[in-house]
Amino acid sequence: MPELPEIEALAAFLREHAVERTVVRSDVAAFSVIKTFDPPLTALNGLTVTGAGRYGKFLDLEVDGLHLVTHLSRAGWLQWREKLSPAPPKPGRGPLAFRLHLAPGVDSDEDPDAPPAGFDLTEAGTQKRLAVYLVRDPLEVPGIARLGPDAMQIDLDAFAALLAGERAQIKGVLTSQSVLAGIGNAYSDEILHAARISPFAIAARLTESQVSALYSAMRATLTDAVARSVGQRAATLKSEKRSGLAVHARTGLPCPVCGDTVREVSFADKSLQYCPTCQTGGKNLADRRLSRLVK
């Protein structure tokens, strides 16, 4: 799932490649992704892209006062195209869900008769959760309205106060978007590993030194990931993310810090990874899925 660093990088990419271009039209290949109807998508036609930003894991394309907001969910992605086919895509064919055609801006040196550039929003797999909203205010998007403070903007005191009120496991607290916005499954594993904290630790019971270490690890991990991601082409962001991971998706491999074997805890539709030596005093956490099979 794209998380804060990847969405930040996509926003930076769109600021460089899409701003000042004019919207020609949008194509919808999977009607389930469109979550709003007022204003209609046709309201974008002829307007100019004026900016791009991020709200948690939501990507916001600003278009002359309107906001085209996307949540890529677990398997969605944005693919930039220098040339788009003028033929509308056929609904229900392949991973394509949405396409935005963008012509050069009025002050551009590009050939005005060249085929429009733009981007595709695609989604792999069978669980279709990608969402597109066209709104006048980003807060009209329910997921944005529910967001907690941004993980890159919260200060240590506010972070400590936030954790003190959460009597849930720290892994779940870090990934709950209504508590803290922007962190998902991968970077929460990385942050907890860097802070040397068990994913099953109760947030409200963390010591002052643990909270400080967790905050520092969160800032360092996300800052490094953003620095590595911004400037990358959209097509290379996924591989860049994988190359920087220490424990997430590395089950069975040696921990790069201590050499112990990275372990996994599996759930119904996801898993977490951790290092026993670095995070749990050498103890293996119970794999609940395996435990159910043994019973």
C-alpha positions in Angstrom: 0.0 0.0 0.0 1.4 3.5 -0.9 2.1 5.4 2.3 3.1 8.9 3.3 6.5 8.9 1.5 5.1 7.5 -1.8 2.1 9.9 -1.8 4.4 12.8 -1.0 6.6 11.8 -3.9 3.6 11.4 -6.3 2.4 14.9 -5.3 5.9 16.3 -6.0 5.9 14.5 -9.4 2.5 16.0 -10.3 3.6 19.4 -9.2 6.5 19.1 -11.7 4.6 17.4 -14.6 1.0 18.3 -14.3 0.8 21.9 -12.9 -0.2 24.5 -15.5 -1.5 21.8 -17.9 -5.2 22.0 -18.9 -7.6 19.2 -18.3 -8.9 17.8 -21.6 -11.2 15.2 -20.2 -11.4 12.2 -17.8 -12.2 8.6 -18.6 -13.7 6.2 -16.1 -13.0 2.5 -16.8 -14.2 1.3 -13.4 -17.2 3.2 -12.3 -17.0 1.9 -8.7 -13.9 4.1 -8.0 -15.9 7.4 -8.4 -17.3 8.3 -5.0 -18.8 11.7 -5.7 -21.2 13.1 -8.3 -21.4 16.8 -7.5 -19.5 18.5 -9.1 -19.4 16.0 -12.0 -16.1 15.0 -13.5 -17.0 17.0 -16.7 -16.6 20.2 -14.5 -12.8 19.6 -14.8 -12.8 20.0 -18.6 -10.9 23.1 -19.6 -9.6 23.9 -16.2 -6.0 24.3 -15.3 -4.1 22.2 -12.8 -2.8 24.6 -10.1 -1.2 22.3 -7.5 -0.8 18.9 -5.9 -0.6 17.9 -2.3 -1.2 15.2 0.3 -3.5 14.6 3.2 -2.3 11.5 5.1 -2.3 8.8 2.4 -4.7 10.8 0.1 -3.3 12.5 -3.0 -4.9 15.8 -3.9 -4.7 17.4 -7.4 -5.8 21.0 -7.3 -7.6 22.1 -10.4 -8.8 25.8 -10.4 -10.6 25.6 -7.1 -11.7 22.0 -7.4 -9.9 19.0 -5.8 -9.4 15.6 -7.5 -8.6 13.5 -4.5 -7.4 9.9 -4.8 -6.9 7.1 -2.3 -4.8 4.4 -3.8 -5.7 1.9 -1.1 -3.7 -1.4 -1.1 -3.2 -2.2 -4.7 -3.7 1.1 -6.5 -1.1 3.1 -8.4 -0.6 6.2 -10.5 1.1 5.8 -13.9 2.2 8.9 -15.8 1.9 8.8 -19.6 3.6 11.2 -21.9 1.1 10.3 -24.6 -2.4 9.1 -24.1 -4.6 7.3 -26.6 -7.5 9.5 -27.7 -9.8 6.4 -27.7 -11.7 6.0 -24.4 -10.8 2.8 -22.5 -13.3 0.0 -22.4 -14.8 -0.4 -18.9 -14.0 -3.6 -17.0 -10.9 -4.4 -19.1 -7.7 -4.9 -17.1 -6.4 -2.9 -14.1 -7.2 0.6 -15.5 -9.7 2.4 -13.4 -9.4 6.1 -14.2 -7.6 8.3 -16.7 -7.0 12.0 -16.8 -6.0 13.7 -20.1 -3.9 16.9 -19.8 -3.0 19.3 -22.6 0.0 21.6 -22.5 -0.6 24.9 -20.7 -1.1 28.1 -22.7 2.4 29.3 -21.9 4.1 25.9 -22.6 6.7 25.4 -25.3 5.2 22.0 -26.1 3.5 21.3 -29.4 -0.2 22.1 -28.8 -1.2 19.6 -31.4 0.7 16.7 -29.7 -1.4 14.0 -28.0 -2.3 14.9 -24.4 -0.2 13.6 -21.6 -1.7 12.6 -18.3 -2.0 9.7 -15.9 -3.7 6.4 -15.3 -5.0 5.2 -12.0 -4.7 1.4 -11.9 -5.6 -1.3 -9.4 -4.4 -4.8 -9.3 -6.2 -7.8 -7.8 -9.8 -8.5 -7.1 -10.4 -6.3 -4.0 -11.2 -3.0 -5.6 -10.8 -0.3 -3.1 -9.3 2.6 -5.1 -11.3 5.7 -4.6 -11.6 9.0 -6.6 -13.4 12.1 -5.3 -14.0 15.4 -7.0 -14.8 18.0 -4.3 -14.7 21.7 -3.7 -13.0 21.2 -0.3 -10.8 18.3 0.6 -12.6 18.0 3.9 -15.7 16.9 2.0 -13.8 13.6 1.6 -14.9 11.5 4.7 -11.5 9.8 5.0 -9.7 13.2 5.1 -12.2 14.7 7.6 -11.4 11.8 10.0 -7.6 12.1 9.8 -5.6 12.5 12.9 -2.5 14.8 13.0 0.0 14.2 10.2 3.0 12.0 11.2 5.4 14.4 9.6 4.0 17.5 11.3 3.2 16.4 14.9 5.7 17.4 17.6 7.0 15.3 20.4 4.7 16.6 23.2 1.6 16.1 21.1 2.8 12.7 20.0 3.4 11.7 23.7 -0.1 12.9 24.7 -1.6 11.0 21.8 0.0 7.7 22.8 -0.9 8.2 26.5 -4.6 8.1 25.5 -4.3 4.9 23.5 -4.6 1.6 25.3 -4.1 -0.5 22.2 -1.1 -2.2 20.7 1.4 0.3 19.3 1.4 -1.3 15.8 -2.3 -0.6 15.5 -2.1 2.9 16.9 0.6 3.9 14.4 -1.5 2.6 11.5 -4.9 4.1 12.6 -5.4 7.0 10.3 -7.8 8.7 12.7 -5.1 8.7 15.3 -2.0 9.5 13.2 -2.2 10.1 9.5 0.2 8.7 6.9 1.7 5.6 8.3 0.7 2.1 7.0 1.8 -1.5 7.5 5.3 -1.2 6.0 6.6 1.9 7.6 5.1 1.0 11.0 7.2 -2.2 11.0 10.3 -0.1 10.1 9.6 2.5 12.7 9.1 0.0 15.5 12.2 -1.9 14.5 14.3 1.3 14.5 12.9 2.2 17.9 13.5 -1.3 19.2 9.9 -1.6 20.4 7.6 -4.7 20.1 4.6 -4.2 17.8 2.5 -5.7 20.6 3.5 -3.2 23.2 0.6 -1.1 24.6 0.9 2.5 23.5 -0.2 4.0 26.8 2.4 1.9 28.8 5.4 3.0 26.9 8.0 4.8 29.0 9.1 8.4 28.4 12.4 7.1 26.8 10.5 4.7 24.6 8.1 7.4 23.4 11.1 9.7 22.6 12.8 6.9 20.7 9.7 6.0 18.8 9.1 9.7 17.8 12.7 10.0 16.7 12.5 6.7 14.7 9.2 7.9 13.1 10.7 11.2 12.0 13.9 9.7 10.8 12.3 6.8 8.9 9.7 8.9 7.1 12.2 11.8 6.4 14.6 9.3 4.9 11.9 7.6 2.8 10.6 10.9 1.5 14.1 12.0 0.6 14.7 8.8 -1.3 11.3 8.9 -3.0 10.8 12.5 -4.1 12.4 13.0 -7.5 11.8 9.4 -8.5 9.6 8.6 -11.5 6.3 7.2 -10.5 7.3 3.9 -12.1 10.3 3.4 -9.8 8.7 4.4 -6.5 7.7 0.9 -5.5 11.2 -0.6 -6.0 12.7 2.4 -4.2 10.5 1.7 -1.2 11.4 -2.0 -1.1 15.1 -1.3 -1.3 15.0 0.7 1.9 13.2 -1.8 4.2 15.0 -3.4 7.0 12.3 -5.9 8.3 9.0 -5.4 6.4 8.5 -8.1 3.8 11.8 -9.7 4.8 10.6 -12.7 6.7 13.3 -15.3 7.1 16.1 -13.0 6.2 18.8 -11.7 8.6 18.1 -8.5 10.5 20.5 -5.9 9.1 21.2 -4.6 12.6 21.9 -7.7 14.7 21.8 -10.7 12.2 18.8 -12.5 13.9 16.2 -13.9 11.6 13.3 -11.6 10.8 10.0 -13.1 12.0 6.4 -12.7 11.0 3.0 -12.5 12.6 0.1 -13.2 10.1 -3.4 -12.0 10.3 -6.4 -12.6 8.0 -5.4 -10.1 5.3 -2.0 -8.8 6.2 1.1 -9.5 8.3 3.8 -7.8 10.3 7.5 -8.4 10.5 9.9 -7.8 13.4 13.3 -8.8 14.8 13.1 -10.7 18.1 16.6 -9.6 19.2 16.1 -5.9 18.5 12.4 -5.7 19.6 11.1 -8.4 21.9 14.1 -9.5 24.0 14.6 -12.5 21.9 11.1 -13.8 22.2 9.0 -14.9 19.2 5.5 -13.3 19.1 2.6 -15.7 18.7 1.4 -16.1 15.1 -2.3 -16.0 15.6 -3.2 -17.5 12.3 -0.9 -20.5 13.0 -2.2 -20.8 16.5 -5.8 -21.2 15.2 -4.7 -23.9 12.8 -2.9 -25.8 15.6 -5.9 -25.8 18.0 
